[in-house]
Amino acid sequence: MTRATPTDDTVTRTRRSSEHIARDLLDAAAIEFAAHGFAGASTRRIAQRAGAHQPQINYHFTSKDQLWRSTVDHLFSQMDSALPAFGGDPSTSDAFASVVRSFVRFSAERPELDRIINLEATVPSLRLDWLVATHLAPRFEALSAGWAALRDRGLGATLTGAEVWEVLIGFGALHFANAPMLTLLGIHGGDDLSESDAHADRILAILLPAGVGRP
């Protein structure tokens, strides 16, 4: 009898550690939740994208809601790792600009986070309450404190912390979350590094205009 030769996919499933599988499921879930929202997301498609079996989702996550929350935690953790420390004393325009550039670059690399946030932001829900309390409010407070420190040194545009937040989220991250539409309009130039750097320059021209703490 001829023994079947394991496929690459079978070998991959066999060799991956439990931690590796969980991470692959979270990466796959980020794409699925960003594309279809919580209600429309399919755990079957998530498992297929991750090269896993659907029961493995049930093993690692007790419910679809826990999978969604763990996915959001995963994306924010990746964002925090990508950004330099901010909120202690970003007292120079260079330090603030570094944060902005890192944030824009992350938004270009992982637009799923902003897409997930935007899908949840329009309708009150327990997920939105959790998202704001757990992730958005603490980062909003850190940004506001950092911007206040910058303004105390006479740097930056005459904007409030809330307005800076809206510039970064609404003009910054949304540029990449809405890339398919903006590309058709000829506004978005692609997802490569040069596009994110060019967009960061546009944001910094607003937040750190020439003559106000910016060359």
C-alpha positions in Angstrom: 0.0 0.0 0.0 1.3 3.4 -0.9 1.5 5.8 2.0 0.2 9.3 1.3 2.8 12.0 1.4 2.0 14.7 3.9 1.2 18.0 2.3 3.1 21.2 3.3 0.0 22.4 5.0 -0.2 19.1 7.1 3.4 19.4 8.1 2.9 23.0 9.0 -0.1 22.2 11.2 1.8 19.3 12.9 5.0 21.2 13.7 3.5 24.5 14.9 3.4 25.0 18.7 0.2 25.8 20.4 1.4 29.4 21.0 2.2 29.7 17.3 -1.2 28.5 16.2 -2.9 30.9 18.6 -0.8 33.8 17.1 -1.7 32.7 13.6 -5.4 32.6 14.5 -5.2 36.1 15.9 -3.5 37.4 12.7 -6.1 35.7 10.6 -8.9 37.0 12.8 -7.6 40.6 12.4 -8.1 40.4 8.7 -11.5 38.7 9.0 -12.9 41.1 11.6 -11.6 44.1 9.7 -13.3 43.0 6.5 -16.6 41.7 7.8 -17.1 43.1 11.3 -17.9 41.1 14.3 -21.3 39.8 13.1 -20.2 38.9 9.6 -16.9 37.3 10.6 -16.6 33.6 10.0 -14.6 31.4 12.4 -14.4 28.9 9.6 -12.7 31.4 7.3 -10.4 32.4 10.2 -9.3 28.8 10.7 -8.7 28.3 7.0 -6.6 31.5 6.7 -4.6 30.4 9.7 -4.0 26.9 8.3 -5.7 25.5 11.4 -8.7 23.4 12.2 -11.9 25.2 13.5 -11.9 23.2 16.8 -8.5 24.8 17.5 -10.3 28.2 17.8 -12.6 26.7 20.5 -9.5 25.3 22.2 -7.7 28.7 22.4 -10.7 31.0 22.7 -13.9 30.3 24.7 -16.1 32.3 22.4 -16.2 34.5 19.3 -16.4 37.5 21.6 -13.2 36.5 23.4 -11.5 35.9 20.0 -12.5 39.4 18.9 -11.2 41.0 22.2 -8.0 38.9 22.0 -7.5 40.1 18.4 -7.9 43.7 19.4 -5.4 43.2 22.3 -3.0 41.6 19.8 -3.1 44.5 17.4 -2.7 47.1 20.1 0.2 45.2 21.5 1.8 45.2 18.1 1.2 48.9 17.8 2.7 49.7 21.2 5.8 47.7 20.3 6.2 49.7 17.1 5.9 53.1 18.7 8.6 54.8 20.8 7.7 55.7 24.4 5.3 58.6 24.5 3.5 60.3 27.4 6.3 60.8 29.8 8.0 63.9 28.5 7.8 64.3 24.7 9.2 67.7 25.2 10.8 68.2 21.8 9.2 68.3 18.4 11.6 65.6 17.2 10.3 63.2 19.9 6.7 63.9 18.9 7.5 63.6 15.2 9.1 60.2 15.8 5.9 59.0 17.5 3.8 60.3 14.6 6.0 58.6 12.0 5.9 55.3 13.8 2.2 55.5 14.2 1.6 56.2 10.5 3.9 53.5 9.5 2.1 51.0 11.7 -1.2 52.1 10.3 0.1 51.4 6.8 1.3 48.0 7.8 -1.7 47.0 9.9 -4.8 48.9 8.6 -6.9 46.2 10.2 -6.8 47.9 13.6 -8.3 51.1 12.4 -10.9 49.2 10.3 -12.0 47.2 13.3 -12.3 50.4 15.4 -14.3 52.2 12.7 -16.7 49.3 12.4 -17.4 49.4 16.1 -17.4 53.1 16.5 -20.7 53.9 14.9 -23.1 51.9 17.2 -23.1 51.7 21.0 -22.3 48.2 22.2 -20.5 46.4 25.0 -17.6 45.8 22.6 -17.3 49.5 22.0 -17.5 50.2 25.8 -14.6 47.7 26.3 -12.6 49.0 23.4 -12.7 52.6 24.7 -12.1 51.8 28.3 -9.4 49.2 27.7 -7.4 50.7 24.8 -8.6 54.0 23.4 -9.1 56.1 26.6 -5.7 55.4 28.1 -4.0 56.2 24.9 -6.1 59.3 24.4 -5.1 60.5 27.9 -1.4 59.8 27.2 -1.5 61.7 23.9 -3.3 64.6 25.5 -0.7 64.8 28.3 2.2 64.6 25.8 0.7 67.2 23.6 0.1 69.5 26.6 3.8 69.2 27.5 4.8 70.1 24.0 2.5 73.1 23.9 3.9 74.3 27.3 7.3 74.6 25.6 5.7 76.7 22.9 5.9 74.0 20.3 3.2 72.6 18.0 0.1 74.0 16.4 -2.7 75.7 18.4 -4.7 72.6 18.8 -6.2 70.7 21.7 -5.2 67.2 22.6 -8.6 66.1 21.3 -8.0 67.8 18.0 -4.6 66.2 17.6 -6.2 62.8 18.3 -8.7 63.4 15.5 -6.0 64.4 13.1 -4.0 61.3 13.9 -6.9 58.9 13.8 -9.2 60.6 11.2 -6.5 61.8 8.8 -3.6 59.6 9.7 -4.8 56.0 10.2 -7.9 56.4 8.1 -5.8 57.1 5.1 -4.6 53.5 5.1 -7.9 51.9 6.4 -9.6 53.5 3.4 -6.8 52.8 0.9 -9.0 51.0 -1.6 -11.3 53.9 -2.0 -8.6 56.6 -1.9 -6.5 54.7 -4.5 -9.5 54.8 -6.9 -9.7 58.5 -6.3 -6.0 58.9 -7.0 -5.4 60.2 -3.4 -3.6 57.2 -2.0 -0.2 56.3 -3.6 0.1 52.7 -2.2 1.0 50.9 1.0 4.8 51.0 0.7 7.1 52.8 3.1 7.4 55.9 0.9 3.6 56.4 1.1 3.6 56.2 4.9 6.5 58.6 5.2 4.9 61.1 2.8 1.6 60.9 4.7 3.5 61.4 8.0 5.0 64.6 6.5 1.5 65.9 5.6 0.4 65.3 9.2 3.4 66.9 10.7 2.9 69.9 8.5 -0.4 70.4 10.3 0.7 69.5 13.9 4.2 71.0 13.7 3.9 73.9 11.2 7.0 75.7 10.1 8.0 78.4 12.5 6.3 76.6 15.5 8.9 74.2 16.7 9.6 72.8 13.3 12.3 73.7 10.8 
